[in-house]
Amino acid sequence: MPTFKSTMTSLHSTFSTITILFALLLASSMAASAGNFYQDFDITWGDGRAKILNNGDLLTLSLDKASGSGFQSKNEYLFGKIDMQLKLVPGNSAGTVTAYYLSSKGSSWDEIDFEFLGNLSGDPYILHTNVFSQGKGNREQQFYLWFDPTADFHTYSILWNPQRIIFSVDGTPIREFKNMESRGVAFPKEQPMRIYSSLWNADEWATRGGLVKTDWSEAPFTASYRNFNANACVNSGASSSCTSNSASSNAWFSQQLDSTSQDRLRWVQNNYMIYNYCTDAKRFPQGLPPECQSS
């Protein structure tokens, strides 16, 4: 018959084992939530020009005269808060485009775009944004940035929930696209989207409408990525990882701009916006799109 002492020793050993296993499980779940490029993304093209480095903590895309490169997420998402840190092509990046976006498939696709249009040394990058719903885009807004995006990493975020899409840079909102289905404006809300990114040559249009061409003596051009995080609904077949009570468990699911964020949005749009389709009356002689006519 086991003694009290031997029973307690056995229980202590079992408890220690459970504690260690729990700690290991917690550590692995935290590591997974932090994002790892090996786990989260597939390199899709570029013949070795795209590289995952530093045990999956860093990804680089390169462009030379022969080819660019790109990657996509393993998961599809239906709503979420997506963050990625990018450091853009330095120096004379004219003609190059670094695209980072969400997109679905098919002829009536949805898409949420960040595109970074390179420029001559000393001239600012142009941050180009667009929203497609059911295959219809033409909703461009363009910005300069209030910092040098080639000197260090900065966080570019897409918040996408059933009510709105918010583009942010380092936590500062630069654009909001609201759900205005009540006014006949299609809104991306039913098609799951993957994350895509690519670095490619677009010198026929990217810099000053194609007037400035890519200087291939500067190649290879390289953009870098780190600290990916997706607080999002992962879509798997016909099901989603989010449930009907997502709104209560995920703040982003019903997030909107508070008064401070609205002030910061106005600051960016007043000082750094260089193109807004909603003010381009020449482009829409029959009248501006309905979403432009709302406050």
C-alpha positions as CSV (number, residue, x, y, z in Angstrom):
1,M,0.0,0.0,0.0
2,P,1.5,3.4,-1.0
3,T,2.5,5.7,1.8
4,F,1.3,9.3,2.1
5,K,4.8,10.5,1.2
6,S,5.1,8.4,-1.9
7,T,1.6,9.5,-3.1
8,M,2.5,13.2,-2.6
9,T,5.8,12.7,-4.5
10,S,3.9,11.0,-7.4
11,L,1.3,13.8,-7.5
12,H,4.1,16.5,-7.3
13,S,5.8,14.8,-10.3
14,T,2.6,14.6,-12.3
15,F,1.8,18.2,-11.5
16,S,5.2,19.3,-12.6
17,T,4.9,17.4,-15.9
18,I,1.5,19.0,-16.5
19,T,2.9,22.5,-15.7
20,I,5.8,21.9,-18.2
21,L,3.4,20.7,-20.9
22,F,1.1,23.6,-20.4
23,A,4.0,26.1,-20.5
24,L,5.2,24.5,-23.8
25,L,1.7,24.6,-25.2
26,L,1.3,28.2,-24.3
27,A,4.7,29.1,-25.7
28,S,3.9,27.4,-29.0
29,S,0.5,29.1,-29.3
30,M,2.1,32.5,-28.6
31,A,4.8,31.9,-31.2
32,A,2.1,31.0,-33.8
33,S,0.1,34.1,-33.0
34,A,3.2,36.3,-33.5
35,G,3.4,35.3,-37.1
36,N,6.1,33.4,-39.0
37,F,6.7,33.7,-42.7
38,Y,7.3,30.0,-43.1
39,Q,4.0,29.2,-41.4
40,D,1.9,32.0,-42.8
41,F,3.0,32.5,-46.4
42,D,4.1,30.8,-49.7
43,I,6.5,32.3,-52.1
44,T,4.7,32.2,-55.4
45,W,7.0,33.5,-58.1
46,G,10.4,35.1,-58.7
47,D,12.9,32.1,-59.2
48,G,14.6,32.6,-55.9
49,R,14.3,36.4,-55.8
50,A,12.0,36.1,-52.8
51,K,13.6,34.9,-49.6
52,I,12.5,34.0,-46.1
53,L,15.3,34.7,-43.6
54,N,16.1,34.8,-39.9
55,N,14.2,31.6,-39.0
56,G,11.0,33.0,-40.6
57,D,11.1,36.5,-39.0
58,L,12.0,38.4,-42.2
59,L,11.0,38.1,-45.9
60,T,12.6,40.0,-48.8
61,L,11.4,40.5,-52.3
62,S,13.8,41.5,-55.1
63,L,13.4,42.9,-58.6
64,D,15.9,42.8,-61.4
65,K,15.6,43.3,-65.2
66,A,14.7,39.6,-65.6
67,S,11.9,39.3,-63.0
68,G,10.3,40.6,-59.9
69,S,8.9,38.3,-57.1
70,G,5.9,37.8,-54.9
71,F,4.2,35.8,-52.1
72,Q,0.8,35.1,-50.8
73,S,-0.8,34.0,-47.5
74,K,-1.6,30.3,-46.9
75,N,-4.9,31.4,-45.2
76,E,-7.9,33.1,-46.6
77,Y,-9.6,35.7,-44.4
78,L,-13.1,37.0,-44.1
79,F,-12.8,40.2,-42.1
80,G,-9.9,41.0,-39.8
81,K,-7.2,43.4,-38.7
82,I,-4.1,42.8,-40.8
83,D,-0.7,44.3,-39.9
84,M,2.6,44.1,-41.8
85,Q,5.8,46.1,-41.4
86,L,7.5,47.0,-44.6
87,K,10.8,48.8,-45.5
88,L,10.6,49.9,-49.1
89,V,13.1,50.0,-51.9
90,P,15.7,52.7,-51.1
91,G,17.5,55.1,-53.4
92,N,16.4,55.5,-57.0
93,S,13.2,53.3,-57.0
94,A,11.6,55.0,-60.0
95,G,9.6,52.6,-62.1
96,T,9.2,50.0,-59.3
97,V,5.9,49.1,-57.5
98,T,5.7,47.3,-54.2
99,A,2.1,46.0,-53.9
100,Y,0.6,44.7,-50.6
101,Y,-3.1,43.9,-50.7
102,L,-6.0,41.6,-50.0
103,S,-7.8,39.9,-52.9
104,S,-10.3,37.3,-53.7
105,K,-10.5,35.3,-57.0
106,G,-12.8,35.3,-59.9
107,S,-14.2,37.9,-62.4
108,S,-16.2,39.7,-59.6
109,W,-13.4,39.9,-57.2
110,D,-13.0,42.0,-54.1
111,E,-9.7,43.7,-53.3
112,I,-8.2,46.1,-50.8
113,D,-4.9,47.7,-52.0
114,F,-1.8,49.3,-50.7
115,E,0.6,50.1,-53.6
116,F,3.9,51.9,-53.1
117,L,5.0,53.8,-56.3
118,G,8.8,54.3,-56.4
119,N,10.5,57.6,-57.3
120,L,13.8,59.2,-58.0
121,S,16.2,59.6,-55.1
122,G,15.1,62.5,-52.9
123,D,11.5,62.5,-54.3
124,P,8.8,61.1,-52.0
125,Y,7.2,57.7,-52.5
126,I,3.5,57.7,-53.5
127,L,1.2,55.5,-51.4
128,H,-1.6,54.4,-53.7
129,T,-4.8,52.9,-52.2
130,N,-7.9,51.4,-53.9
131,V,-10.9,49.3,-53.0
132,F,-12.6,46.8,-55.4
133,S,-16.0,45.3,-54.7
134,Q,-17.5,42.7,-57.1
135,G,-14.9,43.6,-59.7
136,K,-15.4,47.3,-59.6
137,G,-12.5,49.5,-58.5
138,N,-11.7,53.1,-59.7
139,R,-11.6,54.3,-56.1
140,E,-8.1,55.6,-55.9
141,Q,-6.7,57.8,-53.2
142,Q,-3.0,58.7,-53.1
143,F,-0.8,60.1,-50.4
144,Y,2.7,61.2,-49.6
145,L,4.1,59.9,-46.3
146,W,5.3,62.0,-43.4
147,F,8.5,60.0,-43.1
148,D,11.0,58.2,-45.3
149,P,9.6,54.7,-45.8
150,T,12.9,53.3,-47.0
151,A,14.9,54.2,-43.9
152,D,13.2,51.9,-41.5
153,F,10.2,49.5,-41.1
154,H,6.7,51.0,-40.7
155,T,3.4,49.3,-40.0
156,Y,0.8,49.3,-42.7
157,S,-2.6,48.0,-41.5
158,I,-6.0,47.1,-43.0
159,L,-9.0,46.9,-40.7
160,W,-11.8,45.2,-42.6
161,N,-15.1,44.6,-40.9
162,P,-18.8,44.5,-42.1
163,Q,-19.2,48.2,-41.6
164,R,-16.0,49.7,-42.9
165,I,-12.4,49.4,-44.3
166,I,-9.7,51.5,-42.6
167,F,-6.2,51.9,-44.0
168,S,-3.7,52.9,-41.4
169,V,0.1,53.7,-41.3
170,D,1.8,53.3,-37.9
171,G,-1.6,53.4,-36.3
172,T,-2.7,56.6,-38.0
173,P,-5.7,56.2,-40.2
174,I,-5.3,57.6,-43.7
175,R,-8.5,56.4,-45.4
176,E,-11.9,55.0,-44.5
177,F,-14.3,53.3,-46.9
178,K,-17.7,52.8,-45.3
179,N,-20.3,50.2,-46.1
180,M,-22.8,52.1,-48.1
181,E,-24.9,49.3,-49.6
182,S,-28.0,51.2,-48.6
183,R,-27.0,53.7,-51.4
184,G,-26.3,50.9,-53.9
185,V,-22.6,50.8,-53.4
186,A,-21.2,47.2,-53.3
187,F,-19.0,46.4,-50.3
188,P,-16.6,43.5,-49.9
189,K,-18.2,41.2,-47.3
190,E,-18.8,37.8,-48.7
191,Q,-15.7,36.7,-50.5
192,P,-12.7,35.6,-48.4
193,M,-9.4,37.1,-49.4
194,R,-5.8,36.2,-49.3
195,I,-2.9,38.5,-48.6
196,Y,-0.6,39.1,-51.6
197,S,2.5,41.1,-52.1
198,S,4.8,41.6,-55.1
199,L,7.7,43.8,-56.3
200,W,7.6,44.4,-60.0
201,N,8.5,46.8,-62.8
202,A,5.8,49.2,-63.8
203,D,7.8,51.9,-65.5
204,E,5.2,52.3,-68.2
205,W,3.0,54.2,-65.7
206,A,4.3,54.2,-62.1
207,T,6.5,57.2,-62.0
208,R,5.2,60.5,-63.5
209,G,2.8,58.6,-65.7
210,G,5.6,56.5,-67.2
211,L,7.9,59.5,-68.0
212,V,10.7,58.2,-65.6
213,K,11.9,54.7,-66.4
214,T,13.6,52.1,-64.2
215,D,17.3,52.5,-63.9
216,W,18.5,48.9,-64.1
217,S,22.0,49.8,-63.1
218,E,20.5,50.2,-59.6
219,A,19.2,46.6,-59.5
220,P,18.5,44.5,-57.7
221,F,15.8,46.4,-55.9
222,T,14.7,45.0,-52.6
223,A,11.8,45.5,-50.2
224,S,11.7,43.9,-46.7
225,Y,8.8,42.6,-44.6
226,R,8.5,41.6,-40.9
227,N,6.1,41.4,-37.9
228,F,3.1,40.1,-39.8
229,N,0.0,39.8,-37.6
230,A,-3.5,38.8,-38.5
231,N,-6.2,39.2,-35.9
232,A,-8.8,37.9,-38.3
233,C,-11.4,35.3,-39.3
234,V,-9.7,32.5,-41.1
235,N,-11.9,31.0,-43.8
236,S,-11.8,27.2,-44.3
237,G,-14.0,25.9,-47.1
238,A,-17.6,26.9,-46.2
239,S,-16.8,27.8,-42.6
240,S,-15.0,30.6,-40.7
241,S,-13.0,30.6,-37.5
242,C,-15.3,33.5,-36.4
243,T,-18.7,32.9,-34.8
244,S,-21.8,35.0,-34.4
245,N,-20.4,36.5,-31.2
246,S,-17.2,37.8,-32.9
247,A,-18.3,41.3,-32.2
248,S,-18.1,40.8,-28.5
249,S,-14.8,38.8,-28.6
250,N,-12.9,40.8,-31.3
251,A,-13.0,44.6,-30.8
252,W,-12.0,45.1,-34.5
253,F,-15.2,43.4,-35.7
254,S,-17.2,46.5,-34.8
255,Q,-14.4,49.0,-34.6
256,Q,-14.9,52.5,-35.9
257,L,-12.9,55.8,-35.7
258,D,-13.2,57.6,-32.5
259,S,-12.9,61.4,-32.4
260,T,-9.1,61.3,-32.0
261,S,-8.7,59.0,-34.9
262,Q,-11.1,61.2,-37.0
263,D,-8.8,64.2,-36.3
264,R,-5.7,62.2,-37.3
265,L,-7.5,61.1,-40.5
266,R,-8.3,64.7,-41.4
267,W,-4.7,65.7,-40.6
268,V,-3.4,63.2,-43.1
269,Q,-6.0,64.0,-45.8
270,N,-5.5,67.7,-45.4
271,N,-1.7,67.6,-45.5
272,Y,-0.6,64.5,-47.4
273,M,-3.4,63.4,-49.8
274,I,-2.4,64.2,-53.4
275,Y,-5.3,62.5,-55.3
276,N,-8.9,61.7,-54.4
277,Y,-11.2,60.2,-56.9
278,C,-14.1,61.7,-55.0
279,T,-13.0,65.2,-56.0
280,D,-12.2,64.4,-59.6
281,A,-15.2,65.8,-61.4
282,K,-13.6,65.6,-64.8
283,R,-13.3,61.9,-64.4
284,F,-17.0,61.5,-63.6
285,P,-18.9,63.9,-65.8
286,Q,-22.1,62.2,-65.0
287,G,-21.6,62.9,-61.3
288,L,-19.4,61.6,-58.6
289,P,-19.9,58.0,-57.3
290,P,-22.6,57.8,-54.6
291,E,-20.1,57.0,-51.8
292,C,-18.4,60.4,-52.5
293,Q,-21.6,62.3,-51.8
294,S,-21.8,61.3,-48.2
295,S,-20.1,62.9,-45.3
